[in-house]
Amino acid sequence: MERILLGTLLITLFISCGKSSEEKANALIEDDIKKVLYHPKTYDPAETQVDSAFTPFDDPVFYEKTAQLCKLGMSIDECDRKMKNAKSSMSIWSGSYQSAFGRNEYQEAKNEYEENERNKKSIEAKAKKLATELKTMLENEQQFIGFKARHRYRANNNAGQTIFGEMKYLFDKNLSKIVASYDMDSEEYKAVQIIYKQMLGEDVVLESEEFDNSDFHK
């Protein structure tokens, strides 16, 4: 009986050790992805590509800092837009013969302009600090940090329609747990990848349709 149990244990260990990187990744992915699907039972894996992960571009900290830099850039653009509108209002309500109403409108526009000017300077300082941190991480020696996987799957959405999804996963060095995951269809992920390409000196061609900023800021 003991020999049978020992034999079963050895077979189990052999099978476990003999699992490919893709099989290990798929097992972890399935457990994780089913937690967020509307209809977990409809999950159907299509393709998984496993590769080694290295700093800085596969590092979750580098990703988060880059995403934050993107958001700050959008905030700066928003300040510029508000300043432009405020300046336009100031020109409309300026003049030698202002009514009380006109003076009030001019002052409100001026206050808005100055407020956004201050906000822009504050955001630019934060962006500069982040950019310096990213530059330092880029200059550091590349290090192996684990494994990554690009995973495509099918599943039903909340409307019951079967759709394709694509995720990127980062695993530890033993391929025993998920360290980070990203929805590759999200606006945030797309924006970060554009910044990565710019960091590498690659030409970036933006699509004609703009990013949905509301989705990005979620």
C-alpha positions as CSV (number, residue, x, y, z in Angstrom):
1,M,0.0,0.0,0.0
2,E,2.8,2.4,0.9
3,R,4.6,1.6,-2.4
4,I,1.4,2.5,-4.3
5,L,1.0,5.8,-2.4
6,L,4.7,6.6,-3.0
7,G,4.4,5.7,-6.7
8,T,1.3,8.0,-7.0
9,L,3.1,10.8,-5.3
10,L,6.1,10.5,-7.6
11,I,3.9,10.4,-10.7
12,T,2.1,13.6,-9.5
13,L,5.4,15.3,-8.8
14,F,6.8,14.3,-12.2
15,I,3.7,15.6,-14.0
16,S,3.8,18.8,-12.1
17,C,7.5,19.3,-12.8
18,G,7.0,18.4,-16.4
19,K,4.4,21.1,-17.1
20,S,5.4,23.6,-19.8
21,S,5.6,27.3,-19.2
22,E,2.4,27.8,-21.3
23,E,0.5,25.2,-19.2
24,K,1.5,26.8,-15.9
25,A,0.6,30.3,-17.2
26,N,-2.8,29.1,-18.6
27,A,-3.7,27.5,-15.2
28,L,-3.0,30.7,-13.4
29,I,-4.7,32.8,-16.0
30,E,-7.9,30.8,-16.0
31,D,-8.3,31.1,-12.2
32,D,-7.7,34.8,-12.4
33,I,-9.7,35.8,-15.4
34,K,-12.8,33.9,-14.4
35,K,-13.1,36.2,-11.4
36,V,-13.8,39.3,-13.6
37,L,-15.9,37.8,-16.4
38,Y,-19.6,38.3,-16.6
39,H,-20.1,34.7,-17.6
40,P,-17.1,32.7,-16.3
41,K,-18.4,29.4,-17.7
42,T,-18.2,30.8,-21.3
43,Y,-14.4,31.4,-21.0
44,D,-12.6,29.8,-23.9
45,P,-8.8,30.3,-24.1
46,A,-7.6,30.9,-27.7
47,E,-3.9,31.6,-27.5
48,T,-1.1,32.1,-24.9
49,Q,2.4,33.3,-25.7
50,V,4.9,33.1,-22.9
51,D,8.2,34.9,-22.8
52,S,10.8,36.2,-20.3
53,A,10.1,39.5,-18.7
54,F,12.8,42.2,-18.1
55,T,13.1,45.6,-16.7
56,P,12.2,48.3,-17.4
57,F,9.3,47.8,-19.8
58,D,7.8,44.7,-18.1
59,D,8.2,46.2,-14.6
60,P,4.8,47.0,-13.1
61,V,6.3,50.0,-11.3
62,F,7.6,51.4,-14.6
63,Y,4.2,50.8,-16.2
64,E,2.3,52.6,-13.3
65,K,4.7,55.6,-13.5
66,T,4.3,55.8,-17.2
67,A,0.5,55.6,-16.9
68,Q,0.6,58.4,-14.3
69,L,2.8,60.5,-16.7
70,C,0.1,60.1,-19.4
71,K,-2.6,61.2,-17.0
72,L,-0.6,64.3,-16.0
73,G,-0.1,65.1,-19.7
74,M,-3.8,65.0,-20.2
75,S,-4.4,67.2,-17.2
76,I,-1.9,69.7,-18.7
77,D,-3.9,69.7,-22.0
78,E,-7.1,70.3,-20.0
79,C,-5.5,73.3,-18.2
80,D,-4.4,74.7,-21.6
81,R,-7.9,74.3,-22.9
82,K,-9.5,76.1,-19.9
83,M,-6.9,78.8,-20.1
84,K,-7.6,79.4,-23.8
85,N,-11.3,79.6,-23.1
86,A,-10.8,82.0,-20.2
87,K,-8.5,84.2,-22.2
88,S,-11.1,84.4,-24.9
89,S,-13.8,85.4,-22.4
90,M,-11.4,88.1,-21.0
91,S,-11.0,89.6,-24.4
92,I,-14.7,89.7,-24.9
93,W,-15.4,91.4,-21.6
94,S,-12.4,93.8,-21.6
95,G,-12.6,97.4,-22.7
96,S,-12.9,100.9,-21.4
97,Y,-16.6,101.0,-21.1
98,Q,-17.5,98.0,-19.1
99,S,-20.8,97.5,-17.3
100,A,-20.9,96.1,-13.8
101,F,-21.9,92.8,-15.3
102,G,-19.0,92.9,-17.8
103,R,-16.5,93.7,-15.1
104,N,-17.7,90.8,-13.1
105,E,-17.5,88.4,-16.1
106,Y,-14.0,89.6,-16.9
107,Q,-12.9,89.1,-13.3
108,E,-14.3,85.6,-13.2
109,A,-12.6,84.7,-16.5
110,K,-9.3,86.2,-15.1
111,N,-9.6,84.2,-11.9
112,E,-10.2,81.0,-13.9
113,Y,-7.2,81.7,-16.1
114,E,-4.9,82.3,-13.1
115,E,-6.2,79.2,-11.3
116,N,-5.5,76.9,-14.3
117,E,-2.1,78.6,-14.8
118,R,-1.2,77.7,-11.2
119,N,-2.5,74.2,-11.6
120,K,-0.6,73.7,-14.8
121,K,2.7,74.7,-13.2
122,S,2.1,72.3,-10.3
123,I,1.2,69.4,-12.7
124,E,4.3,70.2,-14.8
125,A,6.5,69.9,-11.8
126,K,5.0,66.5,-10.9
127,A,5.5,65.4,-14.6
128,K,9.1,66.5,-14.6
129,K,9.8,64.5,-11.4
130,L,8.1,61.4,-12.9
131,A,10.0,61.8,-16.2
132,T,13.3,61.9,-14.2
133,E,12.4,58.8,-12.3
134,L,11.6,57.0,-15.6
135,K,14.8,58.1,-17.2
136,T,16.8,56.7,-14.3
137,M,14.9,53.4,-14.6
138,L,15.7,53.3,-18.3
139,E,19.4,53.8,-17.7
140,N,19.6,51.0,-15.2
141,E,21.0,47.6,-16.2
142,Q,18.3,45.3,-17.6
143,Q,17.2,42.6,-15.2
144,F,15.2,39.4,-15.5
145,I,12.1,39.8,-13.3
146,G,10.0,36.7,-14.3
147,F,7.8,35.7,-17.1
148,K,5.1,37.5,-19.2
149,A,2.2,36.1,-21.3
150,R,0.0,37.6,-24.0
151,H,-3.3,35.8,-23.7
152,R,-6.3,35.9,-26.1
153,Y,-9.6,34.4,-25.2
154,R,-13.3,34.3,-26.0
155,A,-16.1,34.9,-23.5
156,N,-19.7,36.2,-23.3
157,N,-20.1,39.8,-22.3
158,N,-23.0,41.2,-20.1
159,A,-25.2,41.3,-23.2
160,G,-24.6,37.6,-23.8
161,Q,-22.5,38.2,-27.0
162,T,-19.3,36.2,-27.5
163,I,-16.3,38.6,-27.8
164,F,-12.6,38.4,-28.0
165,G,-10.4,39.7,-25.1
166,E,-6.7,40.2,-24.9
167,M,-4.7,40.4,-21.7
168,K,-1.0,40.7,-20.7
169,Y,0.1,38.9,-17.5
170,L,3.3,39.2,-15.5
171,F,4.4,36.2,-13.4
172,D,7.1,35.7,-10.8
173,K,10.4,33.9,-11.7
174,N,8.9,30.5,-10.7
175,L,5.8,31.0,-12.8
176,S,3.8,30.2,-9.6
177,K,1.8,33.4,-9.2
178,I,0.5,36.5,-11.1
179,V,2.3,39.7,-10.3
180,A,0.3,42.0,-12.6
181,S,-2.3,41.9,-15.3
182,Y,-3.3,44.5,-18.0
183,D,-6.3,44.7,-20.3
184,M,-4.6,45.3,-23.7
185,D,-7.8,46.8,-25.1
186,S,-7.9,49.5,-22.5
187,E,-7.1,53.1,-23.4
188,E,-4.6,53.3,-20.6
189,Y,-2.6,50.3,-21.9
190,K,-2.6,51.7,-25.4
191,A,-1.4,55.1,-24.2
192,V,1.4,53.5,-22.2
193,Q,2.5,51.5,-25.2
194,I,2.7,54.7,-27.3
195,I,4.9,56.3,-24.7
196,Y,7.1,53.2,-24.6
197,K,7.6,53.4,-28.4
198,Q,8.6,57.0,-28.1
199,M,11.1,56.1,-25.4
200,L,12.6,53.6,-27.7
201,G,12.8,56.2,-30.5
202,E,10.2,54.4,-32.7
203,D,7.9,56.3,-35.0
204,V,4.4,56.5,-33.6
205,V,1.4,57.0,-35.8
206,L,-1.7,57.9,-33.8
207,E,-5.1,56.7,-35.0
208,S,-7.5,59.3,-36.2
209,E,-10.0,58.5,-33.4
210,E,-9.0,60.1,-30.1
211,F,-8.6,58.2,-26.9
212,D,-11.6,58.1,-24.6
213,N,-10.1,60.1,-21.7
214,S,-13.0,59.1,-19.3
215,D,-12.1,55.5,-19.7
216,F,-8.4,56.2,-19.3
217,H,-8.9,58.0,-16.0
218,K,-10.8,55.0,-14.4
